[in-house]
Amino acid sequence: MRKSVLLGAGIALAVALGSADAEAQLFRMPTGPGAWYIGGEGGWTTLEKQSGTALASPFTQSFQDGFNIGLRGGYEWGPLRIEEEFSFRQNGIRSASIGSPAAPVICGLSTCSATTNGNRNAYAFMTNLIYDFAFGWPFPVTPHVGGGIGAVLLKDGWGIPNQGTVASDSQWVLGWQGIAGIRYNINPSLAFDLDYRYLGTEDPSFRFSGSGAAKVPGVVGSSYTSGYSTHSVLASLSVRFGAPPPPVVARPAPPPPPPPITRKVFLVFFDWDKATITPEGMAILQQAAAAWRSGAPVTIQVTGYADRSGSPGYNQRLSERRANNVAGAMVGLGVPRQAMAVSGRGENDNRVPTADGVREPQNRRVEIVFP
């Protein structure tokens, strides 16, 4: 079962990466300070049927769906999150069955099964590493994947109706989990996550004990092995705390002001309804970056525009994405982000005046202006 889960997780990740927009910069290196965060989580969990051995015989348990609640806290640095998580999972134990050779001794049959009552509880303390992907979508939603490792306290407590308790024991085991989900950034301080989380552990061993087990000679004090692999769907709400501002460093007196710089304008054009930088546009950006590096440090204006073929609101967001993509490419070419004033003007200031709804290539642009 574990192999199939890992294979499924790998296929899901490959599909997610393969379907990304061509313009997406998936792997961003963290820059600047990060932020601490804390949050709560809760949702549904299902525990697969588990197989093991008891009294040298095959032994299985089946479980009911249950709940998963917990707390998480960590540090968010660019697209990376490292977090500590505590979660409590509970699943009711529906039934237990045992096969030969123990079954004839216990119930006179080659295989015996009993309806049970009780729970399998898991207290998981995990360290997780999560990566958020930036696809440049016009809405503040980002997918993420991750994994974790930690310690899990498993507790089995169950019995047979009208017979009494059969087992009540706990054991610490090593646990691991896979994570995939989406994050909605409500605002800079608040984020909502919807996650799938798979948690698996080493096979635990529990002792038979209680009045129900005492009715079968030789059972009390013996143990049974089981397994643990759960699938959970969780919703969580996290609060970010802003990182402290960088320390103020004394700087030497500024040099004399540079001579006036001749105003320069570089134009990068885009395909319709796209924010992807074309090879021709990248060549223009290389020229603009070279011009910036060859002169005195100045602040340049990076302004995005759209044509009038969409709604004003959508065109405003599209122009901002175009401007941000250009600014990101300029950073990669050696121009510091703080040397750029980045903005979007939507369908305003058309280079070629048109009626509403007209697709005009000259209006789908980003202007890089040197003062």
matplotlib code that plots the C-alpha trace (Angstrom):
import matplotlib.pyplot as plt

x = [0.0, 2.8, 4.4, 1.1, 0.7, 4.2, 3.7, 0.4, 2.0, 4.7, 2.2, 0.2, 3.3, 4.3, 0.9, 0.9, 4.3, 3.4, 0.3, 1.9, 1.7, 4.8, 5.4, 5.5, 8.7, 8.2, 11.4, 12.1, 15.1, 14.1, 15.0, 14.7, 13.3, 10.6, 7.8, 6.7, 3.3, 1.0, -2.3, -4.9, -6.1, -9.0, -10.7, -11.6, -9.3, -9.6, -7.5, -6.9, -7.5, -4.4, -2.9, -0.5, 0.0, -1.5, -0.7, 1.4, -1.7, -2.9, -4.7, -6.6, -8.4, -10.9, -11.6, -14.2, -13.6, -12.6, -11.3, -8.0, -7.3, -4.0, -1.8, 1.1, 3.7, 6.8, 8.8, 7.9, 10.9, 9.9, 8.4, 9.7, 7.9, 9.5, 7.0, 6.4, 3.0, 1.1, -2.0, -4.5, -6.2, -9.0, -10.6, -13.1, -12.2, -15.0, -13.9, -11.1, -10.4, -7.9, -7.1, -5.6, -4.0, -5.2, -8.8, -9.9, -8.6, -10.4, -13.7, -13.7, -13.5, -10.7, -11.3, -13.2, -14.2, -15.8, -17.5, -15.6, -15.9, -13.0, -10.6, -7.1, -5.7, -2.5, -0.6, 1.8, 4.7, 6.0, 8.7, 7.5, 9.1, 6.7, 7.3, 4.8, 4.7, 4.1, 2.2, 1.4, -2.3, -4.5, -6.0, -4.0, -4.0, -0.8, -0.4, 2.2, 3.8, 5.9, 6.8, 7.6, 9.0, 8.6, 7.4, 3.9, 2.3, -0.3, -2.9, -5.2, -8.1, -10.9, -13.1, -15.9, -19.5, -20.7, -17.2, -15.2, -11.9, -9.5, -6.6, -5.5, -1.9, 0.2, 3.6, 5.9, 6.9, 8.6, 6.2, 6.4, 3.9, 3.4, 1.6, -0.2, -2.6, -3.5, -3.1, -5.4, -3.7, -6.6, -4.3, -0.6, -1.2, -3.8, -3.7, -6.2, -4.9, -6.7, -4.4, -4.3, -1.9, -0.8, 0.6, 2.4, 4.4, 6.4, 4.3, 3.2, 2.9, 0.1, -0.5, -3.8, -5.2, -8.5, -11.5, -12.3, -8.8, -8.7, -11.5, -9.2, -6.3, -2.9, -4.0, -3.4, 0.2, 0.7, 0.8, -0.4, 1.2, -0.7, 0.1, -0.8, -1.5, -4.1, -5.3, -6.6, -8.2, -7.6, -8.5, -6.3, -6.0, -2.6, -1.6, 1.7, 3.8, 5.9, 9.6, 11.6, 13.0, 16.6, 19.1, 20.1, 23.7, 25.7, 26.7, 29.5, 28.6, 27.0, 29.1, 28.5, 25.3, 25.8, 25.4, 21.9, 21.0, 19.3, 15.8, 15.6, 12.5, 12.5, 9.3, 8.5, 5.4, 3.2, 0.9, -2.8, -4.0, -0.5, 2.1, 4.9, 8.0, 8.8, 12.4, 12.2, 11.1, 14.0, 16.4, 15.0, 15.4, 19.0, 19.6, 17.8, 19.7, 23.0, 22.1, 21.3, 24.6, 26.6, 25.4, 25.0, 22.5, 19.0, 15.4, 13.7, 10.0, 8.6, 4.9, 2.6, -0.3, -3.1, -5.2, -9.0, -10.2, -11.1, -12.8, -11.0, -10.5, -9.0, -6.8, -5.5, -4.4, -2.9, -0.9, 0.5, 1.5, 3.3, 5.1, 6.1, 7.3, 9.5, 10.8, 11.6, 13.5, 15.4, 16.5, 17.8, 19.9, 21.5, 19.1, 18.1, 14.4, 14.7, 16.0, 12.6, 9.3, 6.8, 3.2, 0.3, -1.9, -4.4, -6.0, -5.1, -2.7, -3.1, -0.1, -2.6, -6.0, -8.8, -12.4, -13.4, -12.9, -10.2, -7.1, -4.1, -0.6, 1.0, -1.0, 0.0, 3.3, 5.6, 7.5, 10.9, 11.8, 15.1, 14.9]
y = [0.0, 2.4, 1.9, 2.7, 5.8, 7.0, 6.3, 8.2, 11.2, 11.2, 11.0, 13.9, 16.0, 15.3, 16.3, 19.5, 20.5, 19.5, 21.6, 24.8, 27.9, 28.3, 31.8, 30.5, 30.8, 27.7, 27.7, 31.1, 31.6, 33.3, 36.9, 39.3, 38.7, 36.1, 35.9, 33.7, 32.1, 30.0, 28.4, 25.8, 22.9, 20.5, 18.0, 14.5, 11.4, 7.8, 4.9, 2.0, -1.5, -2.7, -6.2, -7.8, -10.8, -12.0, -15.2, -16.3, -15.9, -13.3, -10.4, -7.5, -4.5, -2.3, 1.3, 4.0, 7.5, 10.0, 13.5, 15.2, 18.4, 20.2, 23.2, 24.3, 27.0, 27.9, 30.3, 31.3, 32.5, 33.2, 30.1, 27.9, 27.0, 25.0, 24.2, 22.2, 20.5, 18.7, 16.8, 14.4, 11.8, 9.5, 6.6, 4.2, 0.5, -1.2, -4.9, -7.3, -10.7, -13.5, -16.5, -20.0, -21.4, -19.1, -18.8, -22.4, -21.9, -18.6, -19.2, -22.8, -21.7, -21.4, -17.6, -15.5, -11.9, -9.7, -6.3, -4.1, -0.7, 1.6, 3.9, 4.1, 7.5, 9.1, 12.0, 13.2, 15.6, 16.4, 18.7, 19.6, 21.3, 22.9, 24.6, 27.1, 27.4, 30.8, 30.5, 34.2, 33.6, 36.7, 35.5, 35.0, 31.2, 29.1, 25.3, 23.6, 20.3, 19.1, 16.3, 15.7, 13.4, 13.0, 11.0, 9.5, 8.1, 5.5, 4.2, 1.3, 0.9, -1.5, -4.3, -6.6, -5.7, -7.8, -9.3, -6.4, -4.7, -6.7, -4.2, -0.8, 0.0, 2.7, 2.9, 5.6, 5.0, 6.9, 8.7, 10.4, 12.3, 13.7, 17.0, 18.6, 21.4, 25.0, 28.3, 31.3, 34.5, 36.4, 39.3, 39.7, 38.6, 35.8, 32.6, 29.8, 26.3, 23.3, 20.2, 16.5, 14.9, 11.2, 10.0, 6.6, 5.1, 2.1, -0.9, -0.6, -3.5, -3.5, -5.8, -7.7, -6.8, -6.4, -8.4, -9.5, -10.8, -12.6, -14.9, -16.6, -18.5, -17.4, -14.2, -11.6, -10.3, -11.4, -8.7, -8.1, -6.1, -3.7, -0.8, 2.9, 4.8, 7.6, 10.0, 13.4, 16.4, 19.5, 23.1, 25.5, 29.2, 30.8, 34.2, 35.7, 38.0, 40.5, 40.1, 42.9, 45.6, 45.2, 47.0, 50.5, 50.5, 53.7, 54.7, 57.0, 60.4, 60.0, 60.9, 64.0, 63.8, 62.2, 64.2, 64.3, 61.2, 61.3, 59.9, 56.4, 54.3, 50.5, 48.8, 45.1, 43.9, 40.9, 38.5, 38.9, 38.0, 36.9, 38.1, 35.8, 37.5, 36.6, 36.0, 39.4, 41.0, 39.3, 40.8, 44.3, 43.6, 42.7, 46.0, 47.9, 46.1, 46.8, 50.5, 50.6, 48.9, 51.2, 54.4, 55.9, 54.2, 55.6, 54.5, 53.4, 53.3, 49.8, 50.3, 47.7, 48.3, 46.2, 46.8, 47.4, 43.9, 42.9, 44.3, 47.3, 45.3, 42.3, 44.5, 46.3, 43.0, 41.8, 45.0, 44.5, 40.9, 42.0, 44.7, 42.3, 39.7, 42.3, 43.5, 39.9, 39.3, 42.6, 41.4, 38.2, 40.5, 42.4, 45.3, 45.5, 45.4, 48.5, 50.4, 49.9, 51.6, 48.9, 49.7, 48.8, 51.2, 48.7, 49.9, 53.5, 55.6, 53.6, 53.9, 53.5, 54.9, 52.3, 51.7, 49.5, 45.7, 46.2, 44.0, 46.2, 44.8, 48.2, 48.6, 45.3, 46.5, 47.3, 50.6, 50.8, 54.5, 55.9, 59.4]
z = [0.0, 0.8, -2.6, -4.3, -2.2, -3.0, -6.7, -6.7, -5.0, -7.7, -10.5, -9.0, -8.7, -12.3, -13.5, -11.5, -12.9, -16.4, -16.5, -15.3, -17.6, -19.8, -18.3, -14.7, -12.8, -10.6, -8.6, -7.0, -4.8, -1.5, -1.2, 1.7, 5.2, 5.8, 8.3, 11.2, 11.2, 13.4, 12.5, 13.3, 11.2, 11.1, 8.8, 7.8, 7.9, 6.8, 8.1, 5.7, 6.8, 8.6, 8.6, 11.0, 13.2, 16.5, 18.3, 15.2, 13.0, 10.4, 12.1, 10.5, 11.7, 9.8, 10.8, 10.5, 9.0, 11.7, 12.3, 12.3, 14.3, 15.1, 15.3, 13.1, 13.3, 11.3, 9.2, 5.7, 3.6, 0.0, -1.5, 1.3, 4.5, 7.4, 10.1, 13.2, 13.4, 16.1, 15.0, 16.7, 14.6, 15.8, 13.9, 15.3, 15.2, 13.3, 13.5, 14.1, 12.6, 13.2, 11.1, 11.7, 13.8, 16.6, 15.4, 16.3, 19.8, 20.3, 18.5, 17.1, 13.5, 10.9, 10.8, 13.3, 13.1, 15.7, 15.6, 18.0, 19.7, 20.5, 18.7, 17.1, 18.2, 16.8, 18.3, 15.6, 16.1, 12.7, 11.1, 7.6, 4.6, 2.0, -1.3, -2.8, -6.6, -8.3, -11.6, -12.1, -11.8, -11.6, -8.3, -5.1, -5.0, -5.1, -5.1, -2.8, -2.1, 0.8, 3.2, 6.8, 9.3, 13.1, 16.0, 16.4, 19.5, 18.5, 20.9, 20.5, 22.9, 21.9, 23.0, 21.9, 22.9, 25.9, 26.3, 27.6, 26.8, 24.5, 24.2, 25.6, 24.8, 23.1, 21.3, 19.9, 16.3, 13.5, 11.1, 7.7, 5.6, 2.1, 1.6, -1.4, -1.5, -2.4, -0.4, -0.7, 0.5, 2.0, 2.8, 3.6, 7.2, 6.7, 4.6, 4.1, 3.1, 1.8, 2.0, 1.4, 3.9, 3.9, 7.2, 7.5, 10.3, 11.3, 12.2, 15.9, 18.3, 21.0, 24.0, 24.6, 28.0, 29.8, 30.8, 27.2, 26.5, 29.9, 28.8, 26.3, 28.0, 27.0, 25.3, 28.1, 27.9, 24.2, 21.5, 18.0, 15.2, 13.0, 10.6, 10.3, 7.0, 6.9, 4.3, 5.5, 3.9, 6.1, 6.1, 8.0, 8.7, 9.4, 10.7, 9.6, 11.7, 9.8, 9.9, 11.6, 9.3, 8.3, 10.6, 9.7, 8.6, 8.6, 5.1, 4.0, 2.5, -0.9, -3.9, -6.0, -8.0, -11.4, -14.6, -16.1, -18.0, -21.4, -21.2, -22.7, -23.4, -24.0, -25.1, -24.5, -26.4, -25.4, -27.1, -26.5, -23.0, -22.1, -19.6, -20.9, -22.1, -25.7, -27.0, -28.8, -25.5, -23.6, -26.1, -25.4, -21.6, -22.1, -23.8, -21.0, -18.3, -20.1, -20.3, -16.6, -15.6, -17.8, -16.2, -12.7, -10.4, -11.2, -10.5, -13.7, -14.3, -15.3, -16.4, -17.8, -20.2, -21.9, -24.9, -24.6, -25.5, -21.9, -18.9, -17.2, -14.0, -15.7, -17.9, -14.8, -13.2, -16.5, -16.9, -13.3, -14.1, -17.2, -15.3, -12.5, -14.9, -16.6, -13.3, -12.3, -15.5, -15.0, -11.6, -13.2, -15.5, -12.7, -12.0, -8.3, -7.6, -5.5, -8.5, -10.3, -9.7, -10.9, -11.7, -14.1, -16.0, -17.4, -20.7, -20.0, -22.1, -25.3, -27.6, -30.5, -29.6, -30.3, -29.5, -26.6, -27.3, -30.0, -29.9, -30.6, -30.4, -29.8, -26.6, -25.1, -23.7, -20.8, -20.9, -19.3, -18.9, -17.8, -16.4]

ax = plt.figure().add_subplot(projection="3d")
ax.plot(x, y, z, "-o")
ax.set_aspect("equal")
plt.show()
